[in-house]
Every structure is written in C-alpha cells, then in structure tokens.
Amino acid sequence: MSGVNTLTRTFKIRNYKIDDYQNLSKLKKDYGLDTVFIADDSEWDTSQSHSNDTDYRNQDDIISHQYVIKYAEYSAMGIVIYRQPGDKSFSFWDLISVVRYYLNNVGYCEEYTDGDYRRLARQLGLKEDKIKEKLNKSNRVPPVVYVGFFAGVDITAYYDWKKYLDIQGKSKNEPTFIALNKQEFFSNPYSIMVTNPNSRRIKYPITIKFVDTMPLGPQGGLAALGSIVDQKKLNTKDWDLEDKLISFEEFNDPYNGGYYKSHMRSLLEKRPDDYLNYALGDSEVTLKYLDFFMGNVIDVYNEELIENVHIPATVTSLADEISSHYSQEPYDSKTVKNIFQDIFRGIDVDKYLRPKLYNQEPPRDTREWVKVLSDAVDGSDNFEFQKLFIEKLKPYLARGTLAYKKSKKGYIYQKLIGSAPAKNQKGSPSILADRINFKKLYEDNPKFDVSNLINQKVKVSKPKFAISTKLRNQYADHAHQFNYTRNNVPPTIDNILTKLNNASIYSTVSWFNNKDVITWSPEIFLTTQLNFDQMRKGYNFIESSTVDKKHKKGSHDQFSVRPDSVYNDGFAMAREAYVGGMNLAFNPGIITSAFKYKYDIDLKSSYVDAGHLIPDFRLDCKPILDVHDLDSHILRNYRTYPRVFVNGPFTIGVANVSYHFPDNVKRVPVGYKPLIKDQGPIYVRQANHVNMTVTDIINIVEHGGTVRVHRIIIPEQKTLDGNVTCLAAIGKMQHWSLIRRNETKAKRDKFDSNSDEYRKYDALQLFYKLLGNGGYGKSAQGLGTGGTRDFLTGNTMYVPFSRNTNPFTAAQYTSIARYQVNALMDLVEKTYPNSLIPSITTDGFIFCSNNLLDEETIRTKCEKCFDKNWVLVNKKNFNGQFFELKSHNHGQKYTTTALINIRTRFNMTEDNHIKALVGLQPNSWTTDRLIKLLETDTVTFKVDDFRMQSINDMKHSIDNKRYVSMKTWKQSKWLNLSPDDTYELIGFVPQSDFGYYLTRPFSSIEELMTYREELKNYRSLFPSFRKKYAEQFMGLDQTVRDYHHGERIEKHVSWVKDDAYLKGKNYPEILENYEKEYVQKVMLRYLAHHSDEYDLKLIYNDLFQDRYKEFKSFNRALKRNKDQFINPLCIIRENIIDSLRTYRIQK
C-alpha cells in the first residue's frame, strides 16, 4: 500500500484553514527544512491508579493521543485516536500510522529519493537494499519533528518508547538526547525502525527529531503559551459544575481539580465533543507556539545572525547562537592589519601571490584551446562549461582571474576575467589566455587533452616557496590565532602561504554572509584564516588520553578544555572568581512600627544592563597588566591609572587577593566561594588568597576594605564609550534584542490592549526579552561542579560548555550586579538617613524608611554619583532609569503593612506587596497562613512537594510490570521560620510581641560555618522573632571560641558548647531527642541551680524515676549539673518554672 487510507483505531479528525501555521508552511520551500511537524498530547484517567499520595499513570489508563500535523504548504489536520479499555496499548506504530494517514489524506504522494535511502541506511547501519525492502515502494514520509510541551510525559505514553529513545540496532550513530527539568525532552534528528506490534516482521524506517516547546517559551506552563497564541485552555471544572459533579465551593477552590480532570473517560463518554475540543487544545497551542517561535527564528536568520533556519533546543541556545555570531566577527578594524604587518614585517608578500600575467602560449592543441577559451567567456546559456573550466584549471590561473559578482536579484556568482558583459555577447578569450600557466599545467599533466576537458583528471603540484627564518619566527608569534587544523594544532606557515597563493586568484570575494562582494587583498584573506572566537575565549579543547568517568568522549567540557597556557593564565582564577549574586538577609525578623514605608527596589534590567558594561576583550595576546604583589596605592587610586584600569570599575580582570574590613563594617559588598562542596558564596570581614574580579576588589576598596593583591591579570580590552562596537559578544546580542524589544513595544502600544495586534507585538517583545535574559547563563554553562545525567547511559556527566562559555564574562556579570546594587543601596541610605535595608536578592533589595522615597530625586542623584559609563549606558538604552519599584500588586510602589523578613528569599508583607517564598508553592501557602504560624509560635512545619518521575529515571529504572509509564507523588519536607545565619546577630529591636535583629558580617568563614552548623538544630525548635525568646537569646554568649583538646583545636559557639547536647540529623530526630532527652537535661540543670527551692524527693518520684533507679543517683546528677549552663529558650518553651511550681517548698 502506497499510503495509509485509514487507521486501525477509532479516530476523529479536524481540518484547519490552509493559511494556519503560516511560518511552518514556508520552512520547506524558502529555507530547505523538509519536515512534517506533529504535535502530540495524551489524555489519561487516573481515577483507578491512585494510592495514598502517589499516582501511577499506567499504559492502560491512557485514553487517547491527539495530534495536530502540518507539512510544508499542505493544510494542517487534527487527529485524535482513541483506545478503549482492554485495547492494546499505544505504540510508536500508531504515531507513524497517523503521519502516513495525514500525508495520504492531504495528497502528498512523493516517492523516496536516493538521498532518503542513503540517510536512513547510514543512520540505521543497514544496506540501502534493506531500507528499500522495508519501505516496499510506499509513499515518502519526510523526516518527522515530534513536538510536545513537557514532551517526556507524552512520549512515554507509548508502551515501546524506550526502544526508540536509544541507539538503534547496528547504527554507529549515537543520537543526542537531552532531558531537562524532569520531562523536558529534545533530540537531534536520527532514524528509527518502527515495528508493527501485530507483526514483528513489518517494520517502517523513519527519521525523527524531538522538540519541546516548554524551554522555547516563558514560564507559566501551557497557559502562558496559550495567551501568546490567543487560545485559552478549557477548564473541565466548568463541565463539572454544569453536570452537578462539584459544588460552587469546590469550583472556586483553586486546589480542587474537579471530577472530570481525574475521570477523563467519563468526560469522553458523557461529553464526547467537549472531550475532543479539550484534548486537541493542548496540541493546537503547542504547534501554534512553535509556528510563532519559528517566525521569530526566520526574522533572526534574515538579519544574518544565525547560519540557517532550524529549531533550537531552547530559547537560550538561540541567544547563544546569536552571541556566537558576534564572537566570530573581527575584534576591531586594526587587529587583522596589525597581525598582517607583524607576520610580513620586512617581507615582500607579493612573491607569495600568483603572477598577474603569465603571457604564455599553449604548447599544443592551439585550435582546441581557442575554442575552449571562447566557450568559457562567451555570454551563452552554457554556464556549466565555465564552472567546469574553473574546476579543472583553477590551480593554473593568474592573480585576479576570478571575481565574485552580485546579480541584480542579489545572487552571488563567480565570473572569469574576459567574460562577456551580457548574454549573447562575445567575451575576450585572449585576456583569459594570458592568465593561464600553460607551462606548469603540462609539466604536471603531460597527457592533458583540452578537447576532452570534462574527463581530464588534473594533478596539481603544490607551489614551493622560499621561506626565511625571519618569516617563520614572525608567523610563530601569531600561529595560535589562526583556525586550527583537523589535528587541533595551529597551521604551519607553509599551509598559510599555500592558501594565500590559491586565494590570490580572486579579484573580489563573497563577503557579509554571502550577501555582497569585497575587493580581495592579502589582509582580507587573513581575516578568513583568523579565529576571532578563540581569540576572545582563550581556550580550545583536546580529547585527552586520560580517562574521567564524568567526561563523555568528544564533549567540550571542563575536562577537555585547554586554556592557552601562554596568554590565558587567568582562566582558573576567573572560574573561581565566578560566584552567584548577593542573597542575604541583613535584618531577619518582623518590622512593623519602626519604619512606616517598605519598598522593593530592583536594578533596571540588571543582567542586560550589565551586558552593556562588559567590554570586548581578548585572551590571545599580552595582557594590559599581569603582576604579582600590586602596589596597594595603585588600587586605591585606580581612577588615576586609566591605561591599566581602562574601564574604571568595569575593567575586565581577575586577581588573587587577601582582604579585611574593620570590625564595625555594616555590610560586606562582595563574597567569595570557598572550596567546600555545595557551599555558596559567603560574605565575611576577612579572607586570604581568594580569587575575585577586578570589579569586586574595587567594590571592596570603595567600601572601606583593605586589599592585598597577590596577583592581578587585566586582559587586553576595548574602552567602553556607549557604542555597541565596544561590547563583548553576549552584550552585543543583548543590545540587539533590547533594541528589537523596544521597537516592538512601541508598535504594541499604538493598539488597544484587547486587540489582536497588541497581543501579537506583546508576544514578540516577550520573545526578545527571553533572548536578552538568556545570554548571561550561557556564559557560565559548564563552569560549575555540578553534572548532568546522560540520557543514554544514566550516568552523571560534566555539563558541556556552550558556544560562549567564558569564566571572565560569567564572573563579570555577577560582579557588575553586586557593584550596582551596592552603589544603589549606598545612595538611598545616604539620601534617607536612619533607614534600613533588611534584605538583598542579587539585583534588588528591600528598603524601609519613615520617609516617602522620591524616585526622581534618586534618579537624579544616580546620574551625578554613578560611574560615567553606567550613566551613559542607562541614558542611551534605558531612558535614564537606574532602578524600578517592584510589587506583586499592580500599580503599588510601597506598603505600610508589616514586613516579615524570615531569611534570604523568604520574605513578605501582609498585603503581598512583597512576596518571596522560596521552597513553598505560593498558591497554596498564603501570607495569612504563614503569619498564623508565626503568631502561634510554630517554628517548623511540613510541606508537601509535588514530585514527578523524570524521563531519565523512567528510562533507567527497572519496571517489572512493564505497564507503569509514569509516577507522580507528594513528598514531605520540613521548613522552619528561622534566620539562615548569614550574618552575625548583634542586637534585637522589639516590635510589639515580635521584632527584628541587627547584624554584622562574621569575621571569617570559620566563624560563619561554626555558628551556622551549631545553631541549626535550635533553629528548628525555638521561635526566633518572638520578643521574649529573642531577648533571652541575645543575652547568651554568641562568641565563637577556640577550645583545646590536646593539640587539637575546635571552634564552638560559647553557649552551645556549654549547653546540653541537642542531637538529630533531621527535624523528626531533633524533636524526638528534644522531648525525650534534652528537656529533662535542661530541667535537671535548672533544679541543680535551685535545689534548695524545691522538694527534690517528690520531683524525683514524679518526673525522674524512669531515668534514675535511685534517688541518690538523681542527687549525684544534680551535683554534677551544679553551675551548668541552662538554656533559657527551653525554659520558656516548656514553661518549666510554672510546671515545677507545685513542687516549690513553701517558706
């Protein structure tokens, strides 16, 4: 059968308009992307597969697959295939059958091409005859692009999915699969042999690629994509209400999914049309969004920022690709000229070019030569002969014999000198003849027969050059800057001169991404040979003979990277200098009456702004500065050394330093990442021999710190002047996306907010926003210690580098954010004295004051006080705005309600103006609910996290039932309402029954880590912000002291060291030990202090008889605990004094 006329399962179809999915329609015709797109979604019924807090989605639960399919200019079609209870499970054969049915239905009846057979045979490791046998003269199925949203969920709704998401049979091609965030899944194109489940002998080969729209869009799930393409998701609860399956209260409860949501088969039976609409909706949205996204990709391609139209894996990978385009551009107009002059200093480059004329006669076959030359230059339709002439005789043509030309229609083509100026005109064969080296041609090919040019095999001898030692040495200084050979080494000067000689045949060459032509010169040739991308990165990759189990062969990762050992000495330093943003709670607690106004202030477009302050720099040449033990005077007065600190505080560079701050410092502006596994950056008053960016050490100096520089490296870099040409590659991409976004927003704002045009431009501006924000992360990809799980093996591997991974760039982004947020905090505090900044999160902070903040006053002061480059950038690109006032409530700029500032990224106000609840689902955990916990002195509480089995786990887990395809469950964890002790608590400010703490940075990492570790168990038990607890707590000796045990020295918090041991690795263990052991120990210590006040015999009989067998043992324990530390927090919590009141001796 050539095509598929029907399907074996029950199915329904929906036809769409011919002009739907317009961008996908033109991908084949205009951009050569010959693929059939199939968006897939599945529905299932989990009403019978629920156990406690766990849901199992079995293959038997799956009711239907619904597809929207689109190929080239053919109309799209929706197809839903149904499965009745007891039917065979869905398989990949169903997927292929639907594709073939669609193609047959729309009239696509093409035959397979030889290229199709070769591709399938190569990728499957089979012979072409075997492929032809399996296809059995069926109509062609183009390569398939499977499109999903959170695609792993629906891919695994086929029982045989594991078989096809793997290396196929004898194939030597290992497909590339990437699984992110549980079920986001995508791949490169590869071929599979799909087996008919009813006959193992019937198999059908296809090429397939998996695409997931989730990482191509904004956060917010499928509903967010639906809003972009103007298709709202249907709500099954509407039908629940109509059918009286739920009450109004249940309908309005956002945590109640309703009846039909978990009983989809009932929906199908009772409302088949509604089921069809609901089921197809997700697939429609998925494909519509891909159509929208590909329209944007086409626009990016048309601006010549990417090499071809394709489907990127993620929106950040598209941003990475655009950045890579800028990274491959020449560093500046002088670089090539300077390198050329350095290499050929004192050398006549002309002797390495071909002669301008040979002026030779052919030694034989003169008449045949005249005819061949005439045919080559005459303006006839026989362009193929000119191509043949060039192909055969190109090595023997003189300088400037060939030229690239641009046609009136914009096409670039080659043309021989002497060619006719127009069609049906005669050329000048004599001009061409003078430029042929006949002598060399016949020396290399004595039997050359020009009359049979098409069949001549021309052997070419390499040109021989006399290369002086001087030229070799001068080239050697720059060899590392050239494109490396296949053997991953710089080319020799011999290779370069041979290429130069061959390239001199042209008078003009194709340029500007083949959009125009430019006059050829040796310098232009050199531009094509230099690796500007590697100049900027300062590293390449080598597949080492040594083995690392986390390294995947051929992967470009931290194992295979090789920084330039001559010019990029700072690579390792920059990598360690890269730390995340500032996330600190300076004043944990509850702030009410102390400050009336609470603001949430954020930097304006922080990382995009930072990208405009990172200069283009090079790591292939001598740095501006590379010294040990820099004079501290130079650093303190860095602005007076503009030749070294060329961009002031935004100068790219790294340094190894020791620093310290005075004891009374309020905030430490920068942190460093210690060499401790999973430990984030720490902010302490002193550190020794840590790696930091130049921007960070300037930040330290400007905030009163003293810095000792052990080594500093400042690479060659451009000077920031507000122009995009001076920016690093990612910054150029961000500038491009920012300009496009602003233009799009301007177009959007001309329309009514409810109009289709407004929605179209609003979606487009969001795309540009996602692109711009995606650049920073790519600069750091692969630099961390974490790994990624390989889908094929299940092993944890190193994260591969992106196209633009560079530790200098990555470190600079976060350094600039720190510099800017500190500068803004300093400014608002200076403008409004006696204010408070209780929390900071990377690019923003909470500001509390008793004065209303005047935005224009602050903005004006920003212009006057901030670095000139920062001011210039914000004036040119951000309308002169340096910050914005954020709120979770629309239009609100501040609040006068209470601020609950628990810890880093866990703060809120009573009116939700501020709401950051890391670790909690914001919809289920309201501010009111958390406030009630605080009011009832609840410290630790249980949170149910929704968990989903990842597609990686599913692939590598053993499923004995074979039918369980996915598991979701609730997993409990414990959170507490206590500080995270990033800063040392030094005071407490009461606010009615609660209050907040005053803090300062810890002195050193040892103090910080000791304090945090030893307070951890207490933080899960005792209310930190209740006034009566806090005041007692601050009365304790919080000093971290050294304790000697022979030659060993240990650090402990003084009062914790003196206290009874409170053990436990998790909250249940801590609580059990507290209740069974700790409370009695504290009571015993209290009684020992007050033994003459209580009837000890009676207390023993009632409270301690289970612990001590005899009263005298109890008495001895009291004596041992005389003068021991008593934890007042436990005394309050357990109300110990009141509980012992009945045992008090009456005097």
FENGIJO-V269566 format. One record per residue. N is the residue number from 1. OMEGA is omega in degrees with one decimal (NA if undefined). Layout:
n->[N;N]
omega->[OMEGA;OMEGA]
This chain:
n->[1;2;3;4;5;6;7;8;9;10;11;12;13;14;15;16;17;18;19;20;21;22;23;24;25;26;27;28;29;30;31;32;33;34;35;36;37;38;39;40;41;42;43;44;45;46;47;48;49;50;51;52;53;54;55;56;57;58;59;60;61;62;63;64;65;66;67;68;69;70;71;72;73;74;75;76;77;78;79;80;81;82;83;84;85;86;87;88;89;90;91;92;93;94;95;96;97;98;99;100;101;102;103;104;105;106;107;108;109;110;111;112;113;114;115;116;117;118;119;120;121;122;123;124;125;126;127;128;129;130;131;132;133;134;135;136;137;138;139;140;141;142;143;144;145;146;147;148;149;150;151;152;153;154;155;156;157;158;159;160;161;162;163;164;165;166;167;168;169;170;171;172;173;174;175;176;177;178;179;180;181;182;183;184;185;186;187;188;189;190;191;192;193;194;195;196;197;198;199;200;201;202;203;204;205;206;207;208;209;210;211;212;213;214;215;216;217;218;219;220;221;222;223;224;225;226;227;228;229;230;231;232;233;234;235;236;237;238;239;240;241;242;243;244;245;246;247;248;249;250;251;252;253;254;255;256;257;258;259;260;261;262;263;264;265;266;267;268;269;270;271;272;273;274;275;276;277;278;279;280;281;282;283;284;285;286;287;288;289;290;291;292;293;294;295;296;297;298;299;300;301;302;303;304;305;306;307;308;309;310;311;312;313;314;315;316;317;318;319;320;321;322;323;324;325;326;327;328;329;330;331;332;333;334;335;336;337;338;339;340;341;342;343;344;345;346;347;348;349;350;351;352;353;354;355;356;357;358;359;360;361;362;363;364;365;366;367;368;369;370;371;372;373;374;375;376;377;378;379;380;381;382;383;384;385;386;387;388;389;390;391;392;393;394;395;396;397;398;399;400;401;402;403;404;405;406;407;408;409;410;411;412;413;414;415;416;417;418;419;420;421;422;423;424;425;426;427;428;429;430;431;432;433;434;435;436;437;438;439;440;441;442;443;444;445;446;447;448;449;450;451;452;453;454;455;456;457;458;459;460;461;462;463;464;465;466;467;468;469;470;471;472;473;474;475;476;477;478;479;480;481;482;483;484;485;486;487;488;489;490;491;492;493;494;495;496;497;498;499;500;501;502;503;504;505;506;507;508;509;510;511;512;513;514;515;516;517;518;519;520;521;522;523;524;525;526;527;528;529;530;531;532;533;534;535;536;537;538;539;540;541;542;543;544;545;546;547;548;549;550;551;552;553;554;555;556;557;558;559;560;561;562;563;564;565;566;567;568;569;570;571;572;573;574;575;576;577;578;579;580;581;582;583;584;585;586;587;588;589;590;591;592;593;594;595;596;597;598;599;600;601;602;603;604;605;606;607;608;609;610;611;612;613;614;615;616;617;618;619;620;621;622;623;624;625;626;627;628;629;630;631;632;633;634;635;636;637;638;639;640;641;642;643;644;645;646;647;648;649;650;651;652;653;654;655;656;657;658;659;660;661;662;663;664;665;666;667;668;669;670;671;672;673;674;675;676;677;678;679;680;681;682;683;684;685;686;687;688;689;690;691;692;693;694;695;696;697;698;699;700;701;702;703;704;705;706;707;708;709;710;711;712;713;714;715;716;717;718;719;720;721;722;723;724;725;726;727;728;729;730;731;732;733;734;735;736;737;738;739;740;741;742;743;744;745;746;747;748;749;750;751;752;753;754;755;756;757;758;759;760;761;762;763;764;765;766;767;768;769;770;771;772;773;774;775;776;777;778;779;780;781;782;783;784;785;786;787;788;789;790;791;792;793;794;795;796;797;798;799;800;801;802;803;804;805;806;807;808;809;810;811;812;813;814;815;816;817;818;819;820;821;822;823;824;825;826;827;828;829;830;831;832;833;834;835;836;837;838;839;840;841;842;843;844;845;846;847;848;849;850;851;852;853;854;855;856;857;858;859;860;861;862;863;864;865;866;867;868;869;870;871;872;873;874;875;876;877;878;879;880;881;882;883;884;885;886;887;888;889;890;891;892;893;894;895;896;897;898;899;900;901;902;903;904;905;906;907;908;909;910;911;912;913;914;915;916;917;918;919;920;921;922;923;924;925;926;927;928;929;930;931;932;933;934;935;936;937;938;939;940;941;942;943;944;945;946;947;948;949;950;951;952;953;954;955;956;957;958;959;960;961;962;963;964;965;966;967;968;969;970;971;972;973;974;975;976;977;978;979;980;981;982;983;984;985;986;987;988;989;990;991;992;993;994;995;996;997;998;999;1000;1001;1002;1003;1004;1005;1006;1007;1008;1009;1010;1011;1012;1013;1014;1015;1016;1017;1018;1019;1020;1021;1022;1023;1024;1025;1026;1027;1028;1029;1030;1031;1032;1033;1034;1035;1036;1037;1038;1039;1040;1041;1042;1043;1044;1045;1046;1047;1048;1049;1050;1051;1052;1053;1054;1055;1056;1057;1058;1059;1060;1061;1062;1063;1064;1065;1066;1067;1068;1069;1070;1071;1072;1073;1074;1075;1076;1077;1078;1079;1080;1081;1082;1083;1084;1085;1086;1087;1088;1089;1090;1091;1092;1093;1094;1095;1096;1097;1098;1099;1100;1101;1102;1103;1104;1105;1106;1107;1108;1109;1110;1111;1112;1113;1114;1115;1116;1117;1118;1119;1120;1121;1122;1123;1124;1125;1126;1127;1128;1129;1130;1131;1132;1133;1134;1135;1136;1137;1138;1139;1140;1141;1142;1143;1144;1145;1146;1147]
omega->[-176.2;179.9;177.7;-176.1;180.0;-179.5;-176.5;179.2;172.4;-177.1;172.8;-179.3;174.4;179.2;179.2;-179.2;-178.3;-177.2;172.2;177.8;-173.9;-178.2;176.7;-178.3;-173.2;-177.1;-179.0;-174.1;-172.7;-171.4;173.5;179.9;-173.1;-178.1;172.0;-177.0;177.1;175.8;-173.3;172.2;-179.3;175.0;179.5;-178.5;-176.6;-175.5;-179.1;-173.7;-178.5;179.5;-177.4;-179.9;-175.4;173.6;174.4;174.1;179.8;176.5;178.6;-179.2;-172.8;-173.8;-172.8;164.5;179.5;-172.7;163.8;-170.8;-178.3;175.4;173.2;-175.8;176.6;179.6;174.4;179.5;172.7;179.8;174.2;175.5;-173.2;177.6;179.4;176.4;-178.8;176.6;175.6;179.7;176.6;178.7;177.9;176.7;175.2;-179.8;-178.2;179.5;179.3;178.5;-178.4;177.2;179.7;-177.0;178.0;-176.3;-178.3;174.3;176.4;-173.4;-179.8;176.4;175.3;178.9;176.0;178.0;176.7;-179.9;-179.2;-179.3;-178.7;-179.5;-179.2;-174.9;179.6;179.6;-179.5;175.0;-177.8;179.9;178.5;178.3;180.0;178.6;-178.9;-178.7;171.3;176.4;177.9;175.8;-174.9;167.9;179.3;173.2;-174.3;170.6;177.2;-175.5;177.5;171.0;-168.0;-159.9;-177.7;-179.5;-175.7;174.8;-177.7;175.1;169.0;-171.2;-175.8;-173.3;-177.8;-177.7;-172.9;175.0;-175.0;173.1;-172.5;171.2;-176.9;-176.1;175.5;178.4;179.2;-179.3;177.9;176.0;175.0;177.4;-179.4;170.6;175.3;-170.8;172.4;-171.5;174.3;-174.7;167.8;178.2;174.8;-174.8;178.7;176.0;-173.4;-176.6;174.0;-177.0;179.9;179.6;-177.6;-179.0;-178.0;-179.1;-177.3;-179.7;173.9;170.9;-174.7;175.4;180.0;-179.6;178.5;-178.0;-179.2;178.4;176.4;-175.1;179.5;174.3;178.5;175.8;-178.1;177.7;178.4;176.8;178.5;178.7;178.6;-177.9;175.2;174.5;-176.6;178.9;177.8;-177.4;-178.1;180.0;174.8;179.2;173.7;-176.9;179.6;-178.0;176.2;178.3;176.2;178.6;176.1;179.1;178.5;178.3;-177.4;178.8;-176.2;-178.9;178.8;-177.0;180.0;-174.6;-173.8;-177.7;178.7;178.6;-173.7;178.5;175.1;177.1;179.3;-176.7;-174.6;-176.0;-175.0;179.5;177.0;177.4;-179.7;179.9;-179.9;-175.6;-177.6;-174.8;-177.4;179.1;177.8;179.8;-178.3;-178.1;176.6;179.7;176.9;176.6;176.8;-177.1;-179.1;172.5;177.4;177.2;177.9;178.2;178.6;178.0;-179.1;174.3;173.9;-179.9;173.4;-171.4;179.6;177.0;-179.6;178.6;178.9;-179.5;-178.4;177.1;177.7;177.0;174.1;175.8;178.9;-179.2;178.1;178.2;179.8;175.8;-179.8;-179.2;-179.0;176.5;176.2;-176.6;173.3;-175.6;-176.3;-172.2;-177.4;-179.4;-179.1;179.2;178.4;-179.0;178.0;-177.3;-173.9;176.8;-179.3;-178.1;175.7;-175.4;-177.3;-177.1;176.5;176.0;177.4;176.1;177.3;178.4;172.2;178.2;179.7;173.8;175.8;-176.4;177.4;177.8;-174.6;-177.8;179.0;178.4;-180.0;179.7;-179.3;-179.4;179.2;178.6;-177.3;-173.4;-178.4;-177.3;178.3;177.4;-174.1;179.4;-179.6;-179.8;177.2;176.8;179.0;-179.9;-179.8;-178.2;-175.3;-168.7;-178.1;-178.6;-174.8;179.5;-176.0;179.9;176.2;-178.9;179.6;176.7;170.6;-178.8;177.8;-179.1;178.7;179.3;176.4;179.6;177.4;-179.4;178.8;-179.4;176.9;173.7;-177.7;179.7;179.4;-178.3;-177.3;179.6;179.3;173.4;-178.2;175.6;-179.0;-177.9;-179.0;178.1;178.9;-177.6;-179.8;-175.2;178.2;178.8;-177.7;-176.8;-177.5;180.0;-176.9;172.7;179.7;-174.4;-175.0;-177.0;-176.4;-179.4;-175.4;-178.3;178.7;-171.3;-174.0;-176.5;-177.7;172.0;-173.9;175.4;-174.4;173.8;-179.5;175.5;179.9;-177.7;170.6;-174.7;-177.6;175.2;179.5;-180.0;179.6;-179.1;-179.6;176.2;-177.5;179.0;-176.1;-175.7;-176.9;-178.1;-177.9;174.0;-177.5;178.4;178.1;178.4;174.8;175.8;177.4;177.5;176.7;176.6;177.9;179.0;-178.5;-178.9;176.4;177.4;178.8;179.1;-179.9;-177.9;-176.5;176.2;-175.5;170.9;172.7;-179.5;176.2;-175.5;175.5;179.9;178.3;178.6;-177.9;-179.7;-179.0;179.4;-178.6;173.1;176.5;178.7;176.3;176.8;-178.0;178.6;-178.5;-176.2;-176.6;-179.8;-177.2;177.4;179.8;174.2;-177.0;-176.2;179.9;177.8;167.6;-175.0;178.5;176.1;-173.5;175.8;176.3;-172.4;171.2;-173.2;178.4;179.9;176.2;-175.6;179.9;-178.5;175.6;-175.4;-175.3;175.9;-175.2;-178.4;178.1;176.5;176.6;-174.1;-180.0;-171.3;-178.0;177.6;-173.9;-176.2;-178.1;178.1;-179.2;179.4;178.2;178.7;180.0;176.0;-179.2;-177.6;178.5;175.8;-172.7;171.2;-177.7;-176.2;179.3;178.5;-177.0;-174.9;-179.0;-171.8;-176.7;179.8;-175.1;-172.0;177.1;-178.0;170.4;-173.0;178.7;170.1;178.8;176.3;-166.8;-172.8;173.5;174.9;179.6;178.6;177.6;179.5;175.9;-177.1;171.3;-177.2;-176.8;178.6;-178.4;-176.4;-178.4;-179.0;175.9;-178.2;173.6;-175.7;171.6;173.3;179.0;177.4;-177.0;177.7;-179.4;-178.7;-179.8;-177.6;-171.3;-178.6;178.0;178.2;-175.3;178.6;178.0;178.2;-167.1;179.8;177.3;-178.2;-179.5;176.4;176.8;177.8;177.7;-179.1;170.1;-170.6;162.9;-177.6;171.4;178.2;174.8;-175.7;-175.7;179.9;-177.2;-179.7;170.2;-170.4;-177.9;176.8;174.4;-177.7;180.0;-178.8;178.5;-175.6;176.2;179.7;177.6;-179.4;178.2;-175.2;-176.7;-173.0;-179.1;176.8;-177.7;175.9;175.5;-179.6;-178.5;173.3;175.7;178.4;179.8;-178.0;172.6;176.8;177.7;-178.7;-177.5;178.2;170.3;178.8;175.6;-173.9;172.0;-177.0;179.1;172.7;179.4;178.5;175.9;-176.2;174.4;-177.2;177.6;177.1;179.2;178.4;179.8;179.4;-175.9;-178.1;-177.3;-174.8;172.9;-170.9;-178.0;176.8;177.1;176.3;-179.5;178.0;178.8;-178.4;178.8;179.3;179.7;-179.8;180.0;177.2;-178.4;177.7;178.0;177.4;-179.6;-172.3;175.7;-175.2;175.0;-173.8;179.1;-175.2;177.1;-179.2;178.3;-179.5;-179.4;-177.9;177.5;176.4;-178.8;178.9;176.5;176.4;179.9;176.6;179.0;178.1;-177.3;-178.9;-176.6;-175.0;-174.6;-176.5;-179.2;179.4;-177.4;-174.7;176.7;-177.4;-175.6;-179.1;-178.6;-179.9;175.9;-175.9;178.9;-173.7;-176.2;-175.0;-174.9;-179.2;176.6;-176.7;174.3;174.1;-179.4;175.4;171.2;176.9;-172.6;176.3;178.3;-176.1;176.8;-178.9;-178.0;-179.7;-177.3;178.4;-177.1;178.1;178.9;177.3;178.1;-178.5;-176.1;-177.2;175.7;179.0;179.6;177.0;179.0;-175.7;-177.9;177.1;178.7;-179.9;-179.2;-178.7;179.0;175.9;-176.5;171.9;-173.4;-175.0;175.9;178.4;173.5;-174.2;179.9;-178.4;175.0;-177.6;-179.8;-177.2;172.5;176.1;173.1;-179.4;177.5;-174.2;-177.0;177.1;179.8;-179.3;179.5;178.6;176.1;-179.7;-177.1;-169.9;-171.9;179.7;-173.8;179.8;176.9;-179.9;-178.5;179.7;-176.7;175.2;-175.1;-170.0;-174.4;177.0;177.6;-179.0;-179.6;-176.7;174.6;178.5;-175.5;175.4;172.5;178.2;-175.5;174.7;-177.5;-178.7;178.8;176.1;174.2;177.9;-176.4;173.6;175.2;-174.0;-173.0;-179.1;-178.2;179.0;175.6;-179.5;-175.5;170.1;-174.6;-178.3;179.2;173.4;172.6;178.7;175.9;-173.2;-179.3;-179.3;-179.6;171.8;-172.8;-179.1;-177.7;179.6;-178.9;177.0;-179.8;-179.0;179.3;178.0;178.3;176.5;178.5;-177.1;179.3;178.8;171.8;-178.0;-177.4;-177.4;-176.5;177.8;175.9;177.0;174.6;-178.8;177.5;177.0;-178.8;177.6;175.9;177.6;-178.4;-179.0;-171.8;174.5;179.3;-179.0;-176.2;179.6;178.4;-176.9;-179.9;-174.7;180.0;-179.6;171.3;-177.0;174.7;179.5;-175.5;171.4;-178.1;174.1;176.9;179.4;-176.2;178.0;176.9;173.1;173.7;177.0;-179.3;179.5;-177.4;179.9;-179.3;179.5;-178.6;172.4;-173.7;-178.7;-178.5;179.2;179.6;-175.1;167.1;-174.0;169.7;179.4;172.2;-178.0;-173.6;178.7;179.7;178.1;-178.1;-175.9;178.2;-177.6;-177.7;-178.0;-174.6;177.4;-170.8;-177.2;179.0;-177.3;-179.8;-174.2;-169.1;178.6;-174.7;-170.1;173.8;-172.4;-174.5;175.9;-174.8;-178.2;175.9;-179.2;-178.2;175.7;179.7;178.9;-175.8;-175.3;172.0;-174.3;173.8;176.8;-175.1;173.9;-172.3;178.0;-178.6;178.3;177.3;176.0;178.3;169.2;-170.0;-174.2;178.1;177.3;-178.9;-173.9;171.1;-174.2;177.2;-172.6;179.0;-179.2;177.2;-172.5;178.9;178.8;179.7;-178.1;179.6;179.4;179.4;-175.0;-174.9;-173.0;-167.9;-176.3;179.5;178.5;179.1;178.7;179.6;178.8;178.1;179.9;178.2;178.0;-173.8;-174.1;-178.2;-177.1;-171.6;173.8;-172.1;180.0;-179.8;177.7;178.4;-177.3;-174.6;-167.7;-170.4;-175.0;179.0;-176.4;-179.1;-175.6;-178.4;179.6;-177.6;175.6;176.7;-179.4;178.3;178.3;177.2;-179.6;178.9;-176.2;176.3;178.5;175.3;-179.7;177.4;-179.5;-177.9;179.7;177.4;178.0;-179.0;-175.1;-176.8;179.1;-171.0;-177.5;179.1;-178.1;178.9;-174.4;-177.9;-179.4;-178.5;179.6;179.6;-179.0;NA]
